[in-house]
């Protein structure tokens, strides 16, 4: 339990008044005797602590939101770069397959037709995203 010495100092700070040491000591004696004044001082300290806590919570939430927004921007940029790289590699693979004689010459690769179709889907996806259209994959 507190000895009451901080009650007066904090209460006088909260009220904004500038008093002498004797006034504070007299008021401290009064606080020790008057439970209602002690209760009010505790209530004011609690209110101030709650306000400080709420302010700190808002600051933490704002910082977290900024960090999340930065993360979204970075991840979106990375995703775009990787999607373009994937499309480029798929096109290169399709070109190499055609140069080697088409899918018949590459019978050892399973699902080559599906790979070529997915390359076409990515080409459509890229064209739509560049046009500002819907970038969801097309259903057949």
Secondary structure, DSSP 8 states (H G I E B T S, - for coil): ---SHHHHHHHHHHHT----HHHHHHHHHHHHH-HHHHHHHHHHHHHHHHHHHHHHHHHHHHHHHHHHHHHHHHHHHHHHHHHHHHHHHHHHHHHHHHHTTSTTTTTTSTTHHHHHHHHHHHHHHHHHHHHT---S----
